[in-house]
Amino acid sequence: MTRTVPADANGDVSARLPQHRLSLRKSLARLSVRPRSILILSVIPLVAIGFGIWGWQHDWVLGVDSAVYRAGAETLLNGDPLYDANTLPVEPWWALLPFTYPPTAALLFIPLAMVPTQVAWGLLTAVSLLALALCVRIAIGALPKPSTDGPRWWASPARSTIAFFLVFLGLEPVWRTIFLGQINIILMALVMLDILVIGARGSRWGGVLVGVAAAVKLTPIVFLGHLFITGRRMDAVRGLVTFVVMQGLMFLIIPHDAARYWTYTLPDTGRIGPVHWAGNQSLNALMNRFTELAPWASKAAMGIGALLAIPAIWLVLRFHRKGQALAAMLVTAFWILLISPISWTHHWVWVAPLVVLLVSRLPKTTPATAWKRWLGTFAVFFVFISCVLLILPNGRNVELHWKVWQNILGSAYIFMPLVLALALAGRWWYLRRKQGTSVGSDAVGNNDEHAEVASGG
């Protein structure tokens, strides 16, 4: 839920006051008296677990990435090295991939090693589905109260959560995350829960979940910078301490693997996969595809990413000062996706809370301009539900020979946040110019009126 906070003369909101107070206890209490909602939110995760058990009994191939997670945990328990080879000895034949995550991830994946590979996929999928519902609920809770703009159809958070949850299962990043047995939705839930709920209340646990998420997959560590620049410096410190302590623990448990990861495995981006693959939707991939793997392409991508940090920080601070914590967090999330050397399509699950935010703004306009927001929201949703990237030729370095239009279409995820940011900046510039013109016209009108009074007209 939200709470109205007074703004200063410039329209800025105090960064120290919590803006979004989602009460998970109240939400769970309300959900407990809605049997149909409980059924809908629980039946799909239960089906996933049942599917995993059935797949185990029939030796199905389920969850390539979850199989690697489980193998990493089992390798850790066996005392074998995680990074000395390109594959792990306990991996199934259909998931012979390198373990690319920090050693702390292998430690946190240990529960998956307690069950068969296919069942591990089912359990991870069930948790991911519940995490998706949680992310939707948090996003809705971070929106302004319905009373500020009149009644809205999502005034009932439970019904809205279910509606968005079911629709989002069709988003390519979401269903691919589930299909592969990835953890992207779970990590997103940890970050959103920390930034928009726990830390927003001034809790002493603020920042800890971001630190845990970063310990599993390094990219969430950028959210510690987000916390710092938005004034929650103690949360950033707690998150960093959590991350460092977890890494230090691994140096005590498996010093060889910990040292090898930070000195050899992490810099080797080729271990994750070729950067020019169509599935990689980052600036690094775009530059390498467009220049046919020019030796300077990755450095150019880093330079562009560094330049984009300037408007990204400006947007984060602007949204934060207006009390729009969800929008500020999404700016950071999409900037991370752009600058990361590897951003597979399933990493782009952050589009789910973005769609919630865009839909929430649809009624806040006049009928004459409503079509612009409807068109923009539909365009964003269409990019991620149409599976547009799947229709292009890919694999075996075909991406290096794409035509110009194929490079544009095949980088749709990359261009989406850039186009949105440009549209937003253009709209602000237009409104500011229009406001300035209106103020100037009022001043001229007042001067004419004074002149008429002075002349006796």
GUVO-343049 format. One record per residue (C-alpha): residue in one letter; x, y, z. Coordinates in pm, 1 decimal. Example, Ala and Ser with C-alpha at 12.3 -4.5 7.8 and 13.67 -1.06 7.14 Angstrom:
+---+----------+----------+----------+
| r |       px |       py |       pz |
+---+----------+----------+----------+
| A |   1230.0 |   -450.0 |    780.0 |
| S |   1367.0 |   -106.0 |    714.0 |
+---+----------+----------+----------+
***
This chain:
+---+----------+----------+----------+
| r |       px |       py |       pz |
+---+----------+----------+----------+
| M |      0.0 |      0.0 |      0.0 |
| T |    109.8 |    360.7 |    -30.6 |
| R |    110.9 |    661.8 |    191.9 |
| T |     83.8 |   1022.8 |     79.3 |
| V |    394.3 |   1221.6 |    168.2 |
| P |    409.0 |   1601.5 |    144.7 |
| A |    636.9 |   1743.9 |   -121.4 |
| D |    851.5 |   2052.7 |   -106.3 |
| A |    821.2 |   2365.7 |   -317.8 |
| N |    993.3 |   2195.9 |   -609.7 |
| G |    760.4 |   1898.6 |   -600.1 |
| D |   1027.9 |   1669.2 |   -458.4 |
| V |    948.1 |   1413.5 |   -192.4 |
| S |   1173.6 |   1355.8 |    101.9 |
| A |   1390.3 |   1056.6 |     27.8 |
| R |   1400.6 |    963.4 |    392.9 |
| L |   1029.9 |    894.2 |    424.7 |
| P |    904.0 |    550.7 |    320.5 |
| Q |    686.1 |    576.4 |     14.7 |
| H |    555.5 |    225.4 |    -34.2 |
| R |    434.9 |     23.0 |    260.6 |
| L |    312.2 |   -305.2 |    119.1 |
| S |    182.6 |   -513.5 |    407.8 |
| L |    249.7 |   -873.7 |    318.5 |
| R |     72.7 |   -990.2 |    631.5 |
| K |   -245.9 |   -807.0 |    535.3 |
| S |   -216.5 |   -934.9 |    179.7 |
| L |   -181.9 |  -1294.3 |    299.2 |
| A |   -468.9 |  -1246.3 |    542.7 |
| R |   -693.8 |  -1117.2 |    265.4 |
| L |   -581.2 |  -1398.8 |     38.8 |
| S |   -668.1 |  -1657.2 |    304.4 |
| V |  -1036.8 |  -1568.4 |    278.5 |
| R |  -1034.1 |  -1597.4 |   -102.1 |
| P |  -1035.4 |  -1972.0 |   -177.9 |
| R |  -1052.5 |  -1919.4 |   -553.9 |
| S |   -746.9 |  -1692.2 |   -546.3 |
| I |   -557.2 |  -1946.5 |   -339.6 |
| L |   -655.5 |  -2218.7 |   -584.9 |
| I |   -537.6 |  -2022.6 |   -888.7 |
| L |   -208.0 |  -1916.7 |   -730.6 |
| S |   -130.7 |  -2264.6 |   -598.8 |
| V |   -254.1 |  -2497.7 |   -870.5 |
| I |      7.0 |  -2395.6 |  -1129.7 |
| P |    308.1 |  -2437.2 |   -895.4 |
| L |    165.4 |  -2771.1 |   -778.1 |
| V |    127.3 |  -2879.9 |  -1139.6 |
| A |    493.3 |  -2788.3 |  -1197.4 |
| I |    602.0 |  -3007.2 |   -904.6 |
| G |    382.4 |  -3290.8 |  -1026.9 |
| F |    523.8 |  -3249.9 |  -1376.9 |
| G |    875.7 |  -3273.8 |  -1235.0 |
| I |    793.3 |  -3591.7 |  -1043.9 |
| W |    632.2 |  -3744.9 |  -1352.4 |
| G |    933.2 |  -3643.5 |  -1561.0 |
| W |   1165.9 |  -3807.9 |  -1310.0 |
| Q |    971.9 |  -4133.3 |  -1329.2 |
| H |    978.0 |  -4125.8 |  -1708.9 |
| D |   1332.0 |  -3991.2 |  -1749.8 |
| W |   1228.6 |  -3666.4 |  -1919.1 |
| V |   1467.5 |  -3384.6 |  -2006.4 |
| L |   1355.0 |  -3096.8 |  -1783.7 |
| G |   1542.1 |  -2779.8 |  -1696.2 |
| V |   1887.7 |  -2755.0 |  -1849.8 |
| D |   1997.2 |  -2473.9 |  -1618.5 |
| S |   1838.2 |  -2616.9 |  -1305.7 |
| A |   2029.2 |  -2937.8 |  -1382.0 |
| V |   2352.3 |  -2735.8 |  -1382.6 |
| Y |   2255.7 |  -2568.3 |  -1053.7 |
| R |   2192.5 |  -2904.2 |   -895.3 |
| A |   2515.9 |  -3043.9 |  -1036.8 |
| G |   2709.4 |  -2749.5 |   -892.4 |
| A |   2564.3 |  -2813.5 |   -548.8 |
| E |   2635.6 |  -3186.7 |   -571.9 |
| T |   2990.3 |  -3117.2 |   -689.7 |
| L |   3041.9 |  -2889.5 |   -389.1 |
| L |   2913.5 |  -3158.6 |   -153.1 |
| N |   3144.5 |  -3415.9 |   -316.1 |
| G |   3445.9 |  -3189.1 |   -272.7 |
| D |   3519.4 |  -3178.5 |   -646.3 |
| P |   3632.9 |  -2860.6 |   -830.1 |
| L |   3363.6 |  -2637.3 |   -979.5 |
| Y |   3561.1 |  -2446.1 |  -1240.9 |
| D |   3858.5 |  -2659.8 |  -1347.1 |
| A |   3668.8 |  -2810.9 |  -1642.5 |
| N |   3400.3 |  -2693.6 |  -1883.0 |
| T |   3151.7 |  -2944.6 |  -1745.1 |
| L |   3078.9 |  -3107.3 |  -1410.9 |
| P |   3114.1 |  -3484.9 |  -1368.5 |
| V |   2765.7 |  -3525.3 |  -1216.8 |
| E |   2578.9 |  -3337.0 |  -1491.3 |
| P |   2329.0 |  -3538.4 |  -1699.3 |
| W |   2422.2 |  -3602.2 |  -2060.9 |
| W |   2168.4 |  -3345.8 |  -2185.5 |
| A |   2302.0 |  -3061.7 |  -1966.9 |
| L |   2678.1 |  -3068.0 |  -2017.4 |
| L |   2742.7 |  -2700.0 |  -1950.4 |
| P |   3000.2 |  -2511.5 |  -1741.1 |
| F |   2910.2 |  -2382.9 |  -1395.5 |
| T |   2940.5 |  -2005.7 |  -1439.0 |
| Y |   2794.3 |  -1878.5 |  -1112.0 |
| P |   2985.9 |  -1766.1 |   -801.7 |
| P |   3075.4 |  -2045.0 |   -556.4 |
| T |   2818.6 |  -1902.5 |   -314.2 |
| A |   2550.0 |  -2001.7 |   -563.6 |
| A |   2656.5 |  -2365.9 |   -539.5 |
| L |   2618.2 |  -2340.6 |   -162.4 |
| L |   2266.5 |  -2195.7 |   -188.4 |
| F |   2167.4 |  -2457.5 |   -448.7 |
| I |   2232.2 |  -2745.4 |   -205.4 |
| P |   1857.8 |  -2807.1 |   -145.2 |
| L |   1827.1 |  -2896.0 |   -516.1 |
| A |   2085.8 |  -3171.2 |   -469.5 |
| M |   1854.0 |  -3344.1 |   -221.1 |
| V |   1608.8 |  -3445.9 |   -495.9 |
| P |   1636.2 |  -3591.7 |   -849.1 |
| T |   1719.6 |  -3355.4 |  -1135.7 |
| Q |   1368.9 |  -3337.1 |  -1281.1 |
| V |   1210.7 |  -3289.0 |   -939.3 |
| A |   1460.4 |  -3009.5 |   -875.6 |
| W |   1327.8 |  -2838.1 |  -1187.1 |
| G |    971.2 |  -2878.2 |  -1062.8 |
| L |   1051.6 |  -2730.5 |   -722.3 |
| L |   1247.4 |  -2440.4 |   -870.7 |
| T |    965.6 |  -2372.5 |  -1117.0 |
| A |    708.8 |  -2369.7 |   -836.2 |
| V |    916.3 |  -2117.9 |   -640.4 |
| S |    962.7 |  -1906.3 |   -954.6 |
| L |    588.4 |  -1897.0 |  -1019.3 |
| L |    515.4 |  -1789.1 |   -662.7 |
| A |    794.7 |  -1531.5 |   -693.0 |
| L |    631.0 |  -1395.4 |  -1009.1 |
| A |    302.1 |  -1346.7 |   -822.9 |
| L |    494.3 |  -1177.1 |   -541.4 |
| C |    667.4 |   -941.9 |   -786.2 |
| V |    332.2 |   -842.9 |   -937.6 |
| R |    183.8 |   -782.3 |   -593.3 |
| I |    481.9 |   -570.2 |   -487.4 |
| A |    462.2 |   -367.0 |   -809.0 |
| I |     91.7 |   -302.9 |   -753.4 |
| G |    161.4 |   -206.8 |   -392.7 |
| A |    420.0 |     44.9 |   -510.7 |
| L |    164.0 |    232.5 |   -722.1 |
| P |    -22.1 |    541.0 |   -596.4 |
| K |   -346.5 |    482.5 |   -411.8 |
| P |   -644.7 |    434.8 |   -643.7 |
| S |   -822.7 |    727.1 |   -475.7 |
| T |   -572.0 |    974.7 |   -616.3 |
| D |   -700.7 |    928.8 |   -970.3 |
| G |  -1045.3 |    793.0 |   -909.5 |
| P |  -1147.1 |    424.6 |   -919.9 |
| R |   -924.6 |    181.9 |  -1107.7 |
| W |   -994.1 |   -171.2 |  -1214.7 |
| W |   -687.6 |   -290.5 |  -1019.1 |
| A |   -818.6 |   -139.8 |   -695.6 |
| S |   -842.7 |   -502.8 |   -579.2 |
| P |   -477.8 |   -611.0 |   -548.1 |
| A |   -563.8 |   -981.9 |   -525.2 |
| R |   -760.8 |   -990.7 |   -849.4 |
| S |   -507.2 |   -771.3 |  -1026.0 |
| T |   -221.4 |   -993.8 |   -912.4 |
| I |   -392.2 |  -1302.7 |  -1049.8 |
| A |   -477.7 |  -1132.3 |  -1379.6 |
| F |   -124.8 |  -1004.6 |  -1437.3 |
| F |     25.5 |  -1334.6 |  -1318.7 |
| L |   -167.7 |  -1538.3 |  -1574.7 |
| V |    -96.3 |  -1295.0 |  -1859.4 |
| F |    274.8 |  -1274.0 |  -1777.2 |
| L |    315.0 |  -1648.2 |  -1822.3 |
| G |    304.8 |  -1568.9 |  -2194.7 |
| L |    602.4 |  -1331.7 |  -2183.6 |
| E |    903.8 |  -1486.7 |  -2355.0 |
| P |   1150.2 |  -1404.6 |  -2073.3 |
| V |    910.3 |  -1559.4 |  -1820.4 |
| W |    826.5 |  -1883.7 |  -1997.5 |
| R |   1187.5 |  -1930.3 |  -2107.1 |
| T |   1304.2 |  -1884.0 |  -1747.5 |
| I |   1057.4 |  -2153.5 |  -1642.4 |
| F |   1143.2 |  -2382.5 |  -1933.9 |
| L |   1516.2 |  -2366.7 |  -1861.1 |
| G |   1478.2 |  -2384.4 |  -1484.0 |
| Q |   1645.4 |  -2046.4 |  -1442.0 |
| I |   1640.2 |  -1829.7 |  -1126.3 |
| N |   1584.6 |  -1485.9 |  -1278.3 |
| I |   1233.7 |  -1439.1 |  -1136.9 |
| I |   1347.9 |  -1543.0 |   -789.4 |
| L |   1634.8 |  -1293.8 |   -796.2 |
| M |   1397.8 |  -1020.7 |   -917.5 |
| A |   1165.6 |  -1099.7 |   -627.6 |
| L |   1452.0 |  -1070.3 |   -377.3 |
| V |   1552.5 |   -729.2 |   -514.3 |
| M |   1196.5 |   -595.0 |   -531.4 |
| L |   1112.7 |   -723.5 |   -183.5 |
| D |   1423.3 |   -556.5 |    -44.3 |
| I |   1399.3 |   -220.3 |   -222.4 |
| L |   1022.1 |   -167.4 |   -230.1 |
| V |    911.0 |   -335.2 |     91.4 |
| I |   1170.5 |   -421.1 |    355.9 |
| G |   1410.6 |   -132.8 |    303.7 |
| A |   1129.2 |    113.0 |    230.5 |
| R |   1010.3 |     66.2 |    588.3 |
| G |   1349.1 |    153.8 |    730.6 |
| S |   1410.5 |   -203.5 |    843.3 |
| R |   1752.7 |   -302.4 |    968.8 |
| W |   1741.1 |   -587.6 |    719.1 |
| G |   1733.1 |   -350.3 |    424.2 |
| G |   1994.6 |   -436.6 |    162.9 |
| V |   2051.6 |   -793.8 |    284.3 |
| L |   1839.1 |   -960.4 |     16.2 |
| V |   2010.9 |   -757.8 |   -255.9 |
| G |   2342.3 |   -883.8 |   -119.3 |
| V |   2214.8 |  -1241.7 |   -130.0 |
| A |   2088.8 |  -1198.4 |   -487.2 |
| A |   2429.0 |  -1060.9 |   -591.1 |
| A |   2598.1 |  -1360.7 |   -430.1 |
| V |   2398.0 |  -1592.4 |   -657.4 |
| K |   2439.0 |  -1391.9 |   -978.3 |
| L |   2668.4 |  -1088.5 |   -974.9 |
| T |   2457.5 |   -841.9 |  -1176.0 |
| P |   2219.1 |   -753.6 |   -887.3 |
| I |   2516.1 |   -596.2 |   -708.6 |
| V |   2448.5 |   -281.2 |   -911.4 |
| F |   2134.2 |   -235.0 |   -702.1 |
| L |   2362.3 |   -158.2 |   -408.4 |
| G |   2465.0 |    152.1 |   -603.4 |
| H |   2095.7 |    222.7 |   -658.0 |
| L |   2037.0 |    213.5 |   -282.7 |
| F |   2335.6 |    440.1 |   -223.3 |
| I |   2238.9 |    716.6 |   -467.0 |
| T |   1877.2 |    713.6 |   -349.5 |
| G |   1986.0 |    793.1 |      4.7 |
| R |   1965.1 |    447.3 |    160.9 |
| R |   2335.0 |    422.7 |    230.3 |
| M |   2313.1 |    195.2 |    531.7 |
| D |   2109.0 |    -50.4 |    323.1 |
| A |   2382.6 |    -39.8 |     58.7 |
| V |   2646.6 |   -103.9 |    323.6 |
| R |   2451.0 |   -396.8 |    470.6 |
| G |   2406.8 |   -544.2 |    125.2 |
| L |   2777.0 |   -511.3 |     47.8 |
| V |   2873.2 |   -664.5 |    382.8 |
| T |   2634.5 |   -954.9 |    317.3 |
| F |   2790.7 |  -1012.2 |    -23.2 |
| V |   3149.7 |   -992.0 |    105.3 |
| V |   3083.8 |  -1218.2 |    404.9 |
| M |   2930.3 |  -1482.9 |    179.1 |
| Q |   3230.6 |  -1468.6 |    -53.6 |
| G |   3467.6 |  -1487.4 |    243.5 |
| L |   3282.7 |  -1795.0 |    367.4 |
| M |   3349.3 |  -1967.6 |     36.6 |
| F |   3718.8 |  -1882.3 |     57.2 |
| L |   3718.6 |  -2071.0 |    387.3 |
| I |   3520.4 |  -2367.6 |    256.8 |
| I |   3664.4 |  -2407.9 |    -95.7 |
| P |   3960.8 |  -2167.3 |   -131.3 |
| H |   4075.6 |  -2313.4 |   -464.0 |
| D |   3739.8 |  -2272.1 |   -635.2 |
| A |   3678.3 |  -1928.9 |   -482.4 |
| A |   4013.6 |  -1798.6 |   -601.4 |
| R |   3976.8 |  -1955.2 |   -945.1 |
| Y |   3633.2 |  -1803.2 |   -995.4 |
| W |   3745.4 |  -1446.3 |   -926.3 |
| T |   4073.1 |  -1470.2 |  -1117.3 |
| Y |   3991.3 |  -1694.2 |  -1413.2 |
| T |   3625.8 |  -1788.9 |  -1453.6 |
| L |   3464.4 |  -1446.0 |  -1410.2 |
| P |   3669.7 |  -1264.1 |  -1679.9 |
| D |   3606.9 |  -1548.4 |  -1926.6 |
| T |   3275.8 |  -1437.8 |  -2081.0 |
| G |   3316.9 |  -1700.0 |  -2352.4 |
| R |   3251.6 |  -1963.1 |  -2085.5 |
| I |   2890.9 |  -1838.4 |  -2069.0 |
| G |   2845.7 |  -1849.3 |  -2446.4 |
| P |   2931.4 |  -1652.3 |  -2761.4 |
| V |   2845.4 |  -1286.8 |  -2705.8 |
| H |   2704.9 |  -1245.7 |  -3058.6 |
| W |   2429.4 |  -1503.2 |  -3022.7 |
| A |   2080.3 |  -1371.7 |  -3091.3 |
| G |   1974.4 |  -1470.3 |  -2740.1 |
| N |   2217.5 |  -1217.7 |  -2593.1 |
| Q |   2027.6 |   -889.5 |  -2571.6 |
| S |   2290.8 |   -647.1 |  -2446.3 |
| L |   2484.6 |   -355.9 |  -2593.1 |
| N |   2787.6 |   -582.1 |  -2608.5 |
| A |   2597.1 |   -828.0 |  -2827.2 |
| L |   2456.6 |   -552.4 |  -3046.9 |
| M |   2800.0 |   -403.9 |  -3116.9 |
| N |   2960.2 |   -741.8 |  -3182.1 |
| R |   2684.5 |   -849.5 |  -3418.7 |
| F |   2677.9 |   -519.7 |  -3603.5 |
| T |   3058.4 |   -501.8 |  -3645.2 |
| E |   3105.6 |   -875.0 |  -3710.9 |
| L |   3311.6 |   -928.9 |  -3394.3 |
| A |   3540.6 |   -630.1 |  -3437.9 |
| P |   3812.9 |   -630.6 |  -3168.3 |
| W |   3697.9 |   -292.3 |  -3040.7 |
| A |   3325.9 |   -379.3 |  -3027.1 |
| S |   3311.5 |   -480.2 |  -2659.9 |
| K |   3508.2 |   -173.3 |  -2552.2 |
| A |   3274.5 |     48.2 |  -2752.6 |
| A |   2977.1 |   -116.4 |  -2583.0 |
| M |   3131.9 |    -46.3 |  -2242.7 |
| G |   3182.9 |    316.0 |  -2339.9 |
| I |   2821.6 |    352.2 |  -2453.3 |
| G |   2705.9 |    188.7 |  -2131.2 |
| A |   2914.2 |    432.4 |  -1927.4 |
| L |   2759.8 |    726.4 |  -2114.4 |
| L |   2412.2 |    585.6 |  -2056.4 |
| A |   2485.5 |    582.0 |  -1683.6 |
| I |   2453.1 |    961.7 |  -1678.6 |
| P |   2089.3 |    981.5 |  -1797.6 |
| A |   2010.4 |    662.7 |  -1602.4 |
| I |   2123.7 |    818.8 |  -1273.6 |
| W |   1933.7 |   1136.5 |  -1360.1 |
| L |   1616.9 |    935.6 |  -1421.7 |
| V |   1661.7 |    735.1 |  -1101.9 |
| L |   1700.7 |   1049.8 |   -893.2 |
| R |   1411.4 |   1224.7 |  -1066.9 |
| F |   1173.0 |    934.3 |  -1008.8 |
| H |   1298.6 |    890.8 |   -652.7 |
| R |   1240.3 |   1255.9 |   -565.5 |
| K |    886.3 |   1225.8 |   -697.6 |
| G |    825.8 |    924.9 |   -474.4 |
| Q |    815.1 |    678.6 |   -766.3 |
| A |   1039.3 |    407.1 |   -626.0 |
| L |    917.6 |    139.7 |   -868.5 |
| A |   1004.3 |    348.2 |  -1175.0 |
| A |   1343.1 |    439.6 |  -1027.5 |
| M |   1423.5 |     74.1 |   -960.7 |
| L |   1323.2 |    -27.7 |  -1314.3 |
| V |   1559.8 |    230.2 |  -1465.7 |
| T |   1846.4 |     64.7 |  -1278.1 |
| A |   1727.9 |   -284.0 |  -1376.8 |
| F |   1717.0 |   -210.9 |  -1749.7 |
| W |   2047.6 |    -23.4 |  -1741.1 |
| I |   2205.6 |   -336.0 |  -1590.9 |
| L |   2058.3 |   -547.1 |  -1869.2 |
| L |   2201.3 |   -312.6 |  -2130.9 |
| I |   2555.5 |   -289.0 |  -1993.2 |
| S |   2599.1 |   -651.4 |  -1889.0 |
| P |   2828.7 |   -842.5 |  -2128.5 |
| I |   2570.8 |  -1122.5 |  -2142.5 |
| S |   2197.7 |  -1055.2 |  -2103.2 |
| W |   2012.5 |  -1359.4 |  -2228.5 |
| T |   1647.7 |  -1308.1 |  -2316.9 |
| H |   1537.5 |  -1484.1 |  -1998.4 |
| H |   1719.1 |  -1217.0 |  -1795.9 |
| W |   1462.7 |   -962.8 |  -1918.1 |
| V |   1191.7 |  -1075.0 |  -1674.4 |
| W |   1197.2 |   -715.4 |  -1544.2 |
| V |    948.6 |   -635.8 |  -1819.1 |
| A |    674.9 |   -782.3 |  -1593.4 |
| P |    677.4 |   -501.9 |  -1331.3 |
| L |    733.5 |   -252.6 |  -1613.3 |
| V |    406.6 |   -356.7 |  -1778.2 |
| V |    228.6 |   -319.6 |  -1442.6 |
| L |    364.6 |     34.0 |  -1416.5 |
| L |    269.2 |    124.8 |  -1774.6 |
| V |    -82.5 |    -14.2 |  -1736.9 |
| S |   -129.5 |    182.6 |  -1414.9 |
| R |    -66.3 |    506.3 |  -1603.8 |
| L |   -318.7 |    444.8 |  -1880.9 |
| P |   -612.5 |    627.9 |  -1714.3 |
| K |   -394.0 |    925.2 |  -1616.4 |
| T |   -439.7 |   1110.3 |  -1942.6 |
| T |   -699.3 |   1288.0 |  -2153.4 |
| P |   -905.3 |   1104.4 |  -2417.3 |
| A |   -725.3 |   1301.4 |  -2688.5 |
| T |   -382.6 |   1167.0 |  -2587.6 |
| A |   -487.4 |    830.5 |  -2445.8 |
| W |   -393.5 |    649.3 |  -2766.5 |
| K |    -26.5 |    736.5 |  -2718.1 |
| R |     -2.2 |    558.2 |  -2385.9 |
| W |   -211.7 |    266.4 |  -2507.4 |
| L |     12.0 |    233.9 |  -2813.2 |
| G |    330.7 |    254.4 |  -2607.1 |
| T |    211.4 |     -0.7 |  -2351.8 |
| F |     96.0 |   -239.5 |  -2623.8 |
| A |    426.3 |   -201.7 |  -2811.1 |
| V |    630.2 |   -293.8 |  -2502.7 |
| F |    405.1 |   -589.4 |  -2425.3 |
| F |    407.8 |   -704.7 |  -2789.5 |
| V |    787.9 |   -706.5 |  -2811.1 |
| F |    813.3 |   -955.1 |  -2525.8 |
| I |    509.7 |  -1172.7 |  -2595.0 |
| S |    545.1 |  -1200.6 |  -2973.2 |
| C |    871.7 |  -1400.4 |  -2956.5 |
| V |    996.3 |  -1176.3 |  -3235.3 |
| L |   1355.8 |  -1288.7 |  -3180.8 |
| L |   1267.6 |  -1648.8 |  -3258.7 |
| I |   1167.3 |  -1580.4 |  -3620.0 |
| L |   1515.1 |  -1463.2 |  -3722.0 |
| P |   1787.4 |  -1701.2 |  -3842.3 |
| N |   2035.5 |  -1771.6 |  -3564.2 |
| G |   2314.8 |  -2004.9 |  -3466.5 |
| R |   2637.2 |  -2101.6 |  -3642.0 |
| N |   2739.2 |  -1733.3 |  -3662.1 |
| V |   2441.6 |  -1647.4 |  -3883.3 |
| E |   2385.0 |  -1338.5 |  -3666.2 |
| L |   2709.6 |  -1189.4 |  -3798.2 |
| H |   2554.9 |  -1172.9 |  -4144.4 |
| W |   2222.2 |  -1021.3 |  -4050.3 |
| K |   2095.1 |   -736.1 |  -4263.7 |
| V |   2033.4 |   -396.0 |  -4108.1 |
| W |   1663.0 |   -460.7 |  -4052.9 |
| Q |   1743.5 |   -797.5 |  -3898.5 |
| N |   1989.4 |   -635.7 |  -3658.2 |
| I |   1719.4 |   -389.2 |  -3554.3 |
| L |   1449.1 |   -653.7 |  -3517.2 |
| G |   1691.0 |   -896.8 |  -3354.5 |
| S |   1781.6 |   -635.0 |  -3093.0 |
| A |   1424.1 |   -542.1 |  -3002.4 |
| Y |   1481.5 |   -599.9 |  -2630.6 |
| I |   1781.7 |   -367.7 |  -2635.2 |
| F |   1601.5 |    -84.8 |  -2811.4 |
| M |   1290.4 |   -104.3 |  -2593.0 |
| P |   1428.8 |     74.1 |  -2281.4 |
| L |   1622.3 |    319.3 |  -2499.5 |
| V |   1309.5 |    418.8 |  -2692.4 |
| L |   1109.2 |    446.1 |  -2370.6 |
| A |   1373.1 |    670.4 |  -2213.5 |
| L |   1384.2 |    892.8 |  -2523.4 |
| A |   1004.4 |    916.0 |  -2532.0 |
| L |    995.8 |   1004.5 |  -2163.5 |
| A |   1266.4 |   1267.9 |  -2199.1 |
| G |   1091.1 |   1414.2 |  -2503.7 |
| R |    762.1 |   1429.9 |  -2318.5 |
| W |    920.3 |   1608.0 |  -2020.4 |
| W |   1092.3 |   1856.0 |  -2252.5 |
| Y |    764.8 |   1923.2 |  -2435.5 |
| L |    569.3 |   1974.9 |  -2113.8 |
| R |    837.8 |   2201.1 |  -1973.0 |
| R |    843.6 |   2408.5 |  -2291.6 |
| K |    464.7 |   2422.0 |  -2296.5 |
| Q |    459.1 |   2530.7 |  -1933.3 |
| G |    715.9 |   2801.6 |  -2005.5 |
| T |    512.7 |   2928.5 |  -2301.0 |
| S |    198.0 |   2931.8 |  -2088.2 |
| V |    372.5 |   3130.1 |  -1814.5 |
| G |    502.4 |   3377.5 |  -2074.0 |
| S |    154.8 |   3420.9 |  -2223.6 |
| D |      6.7 |   3485.0 |  -1879.2 |
| A |    271.7 |   3747.1 |  -1810.4 |
| V |    199.9 |   3924.9 |  -2140.7 |
| G |   -172.1 |   3913.9 |  -2069.9 |
| N |   -122.0 |   4064.5 |  -1726.8 |
| N |     95.7 |   4344.6 |  -1869.7 |
| D |   -170.3 |   4425.0 |  -2133.1 |
| E |   -436.2 |   4438.3 |  -1864.3 |
| H |   -229.0 |   4676.2 |  -1652.1 |
| A |   -170.4 |   4894.8 |  -1956.3 |
| E |   -542.0 |   4912.4 |  -2027.4 |
| V |   -616.9 |   5009.4 |  -1667.5 |
| A |   -348.9 |   5279.2 |  -1669.3 |
| S |   -483.8 |   5434.9 |  -1990.4 |
| G |   -840.0 |   5427.3 |  -1864.1 |
| G |   -942.3 |   5170.2 |  -2123.0 |
+---+----------+----------+----------+
***
